[in-house]
Amino acid sequence: MFAAYAARIDRDQPLNGLELGERPEPDVPLGWTTVDVKAASLNHHDLWSLRGVGLGEESLPMILGCDAAGVDADGNEVVLYSVVGATGHGVGPRERPSILTEKYQGTFAERVAVPQWNVLPKPKELSFEEAACLPTAWLTAYRMLFTNAEVRPGDSVLVQGAGGGVATAAIALGAAAGLRVFATSRDEAKRRRAEELGAEGAFESGARLPHRMDAVIETVGAATWSHSVKSLKPGGRLVISGATSGPNPPATELNRIFFLELKVVGSTMGSKEELAGLLNFCAAKGVRPVIDSVLPLDRAREGFEKMATGDLFGKIVLTV
C-alpha cells in the first residue's frame, strides 16, 4: 500500500528523512481492526518524529500520521483516537500509552490498524477531511480550554500564535462556547483570520491587551512566555501544550507567578471521552475545523514543507 513514512532521522533537516512509497499492509492483532483511510491531517508531532523525538532508529521505517477518518471493516464511517494503550485495550494493561507513530504505524497510508477501542463513530455532519483534523490538535485545544483552563462563558482567554492547528481550534471552540477570545500573531493576515473565527480582538505578538485574561492558551513557548504570564489576572491559568519556538524562555517570571498566585498547567492531548464530546460539540454547534489546504497523499511533502515554514492558517489534510 502507498504511504508517507519516516525512513531516516535527521535532527537538523527533518524532511530529508521523509519518503513516499510502498509499505506492507498492516498487521491486525486480536482485538484490533483495520480502517481504510479517507483523510488524515498533519501535526507538528510528525515533524518532531522526523527529528527523532519520540521515535528511535530501531522503529524505522515508520508510517507517519496521528489523525485519520475513514471506513472500518464493517463499512462504518469512523474517526480514530490516536493514543494506543490508554486503557490497555488491544495491548494489555502493562503497556505504556503511546501516540500513533511512536510505536505503531501511523495514518498516512491507504490503511491503518488500531485497537477496536480506538474507533469512534464519525458524525454525519462532518466530512472526512473535517473529522480528520480533530483527534490531536483540536482535542488538545478542547482539553486545554474546558478541562485545564477551567473557564466559563464570559471569561477572557488569550490564544498565543494564531495560525497553528491548536491555536485556531482554541479560537473557534472558545468563541462557540461563549468565551471572550483574544489572539496574537506577528502576521496581519492571520490576525484578521483570527477575528473572522470569532476572536474579539487580535494583536501583534507582545502587544498590550485591553485587559488582563482569566486564562492563556500557550503553544508557542519561549517567544511568548513572558507576555503570557504578564497577561493574566491574579489567580489566572496559563495552560501550555507545546513550545514551537523553544522550551527554554529567557525569563520564567517566577516573582509574578507566585505573587499573583498564577497557575501553570501542562496539557497533553485528551481522553477518548473528550474526543467524543468534541465530535458532538462540533456537530451540534456547527463548528468546523479550519483547513488551510487539502492535498492528495502523494503530495505529502508539500504539506510537510508548508508546516515546517509556518506558512499556514489551520490544518493541512491529506486525502487517500
MORAKA-V738624 format. One record per residue. SS is DSSP state (H for helix, E for strand, C for the rest). OMEGA is omega in whole degrees, 0 to 359 (none if undefined). D_FIRST is the distance of its C-alpha to the first C-alpha in whole Angstrom. Layout:
BEGIN
ss = (SS SS)
omega = (OMEGA OMEGA)
d_first = (D_FIRST D_FIRST)
END
This chain:
BEGIN
ss = (C E E E E E C C C C C C C H H H H E E E E E C C C C C C C C C E E E E E E E E E E C C H H H H H H H C C C C C C H H H C C E E C C C C C E E E E C C C C E E E E C C E E C C C C C C C C C C C C C E E C C C C C C C C C E C E E E E E H H H E E E C C C C C C H H H H C C H H H H H H H H H H H H H H H C C C C C C C E E E E C C C C C H H H H H H H H H H H H C C C E E E E E C C C H H H H H H H H H H C C C E E E C C C C C C C C C E E E E E E C C C C C C H H H H H H C E E E E E E E E E C C C C C C C C C C C C C H H H H H H C C C E E E E C C C C C H H H H H H H H H H H H H H C C C C C E E E E E E H H H H H H H H H H H H H C C C C C E E E E E C)
omega = (181 183 170 190 175 178 181 173 176 185 183 180 190 183 175 181 182 177 174 181 185 175 180 173 183 170 182 179 176 181 179 177 175 177 171 186 173 180 177 183 179 173 175 176 181 175 179 178 178 175 180 178 182 182 181 179 183 181 182 352 182 174 183 177 178 191 175 168 182 184 182 185 179 178 180 174 190 172 182 168 197 186 179 179 182 179 182 182 176 182 183 189 185 182 177 178 177 177 177 181 174 179 184 183 189 194 180 185 179 179 177 176 178 171 180 181 185 183 177 176 175 175 182 181 183 173 176 181 179 182 182 181 195 195 179 185 183 175 177 179 180 180 179 183 196 176 189 177 178 180 179 177 182 177 180 182 174 176 180 171 178 180 178 184 180 182 180 177 181 178 183 181 180 179 181 181 177 176 171 188 174 185 174 172 174 188 183 180 179 176 177 180 179 178 176 179 179 177 178 177 177 191 172 176 180 184 175 183 181 178 180 191 172 181 174 175 190 174 186 177 190 187 185 188 183 178 180 181 182 183 188 169 170 181 183 183 173 183 186 179 181 181 186 179 179 185 187 180 183 178 184 177 185 181 180 182 183 183 180 180 177 180 176 189 173 183 181 175 180 182 175 179 177 177 177 177 178 178 180 180 180 181 185 187 180 177 181 178 177 182 178 183 177 183 172 184 182 173 183 182 178 179 178 180 180 179 181 180 183 183 182 172 183 189 170 184 174 180 180 none)
d_first = (0 4 6 10 12 15 16 20 22 25 28 29 26 23 21 22 19 16 14 11 8 5 5 6 6 9 13 15 19 22 22 19 17 13 13 11 11 14 15 16 18 19 22 24 23 20 22 24 21 21 25 24 26 25 22 23 22 22 19 17 14 14 11 14 15 18 18 16 17 16 16 17 17 20 19 21 21 20 20 19 22 21 23 22 25 28 30 28 26 24 24 28 31 32 28 29 27 24 22 18 17 20 19 16 13 13 12 11 7 6 8 10 13 17 20 21 24 22 21 24 25 24 27 28 29 27 24 20 21 24 23 20 23 25 24 24 27 28 29 30 33 34 34 36 38 39 39 40 42 44 45 47 47 49 48 48 44 43 40 39 37 36 33 30 28 31 34 33 32 35 37 36 36 40 41 40 41 45 45 46 44 44 42 42 40 41 40 42 39 37 41 41 38 39 42 40 38 41 42 46 46 44 46 45 44 47 49 52 51 53 54 52 49 49 45 43 39 38 35 36 38 41 41 42 44 47 47 45 48 51 50 50 53 55 53 49 46 43 40 37 34 33 34 33 36 37 38 41 43 47 49 48 51 52 56 54 52 55 57 56 54 51 47 44 41 38 35 31 29 30 30 28 32 32 29 30 33 31 29 33 34 32 32 36 37 35 34 30 28 29 26 27 24 21 18 15 12 12 16 15 18 20 20 20 23 25 25 26 29 30 30 29 31 28 25 22 19 15 14 11)
END
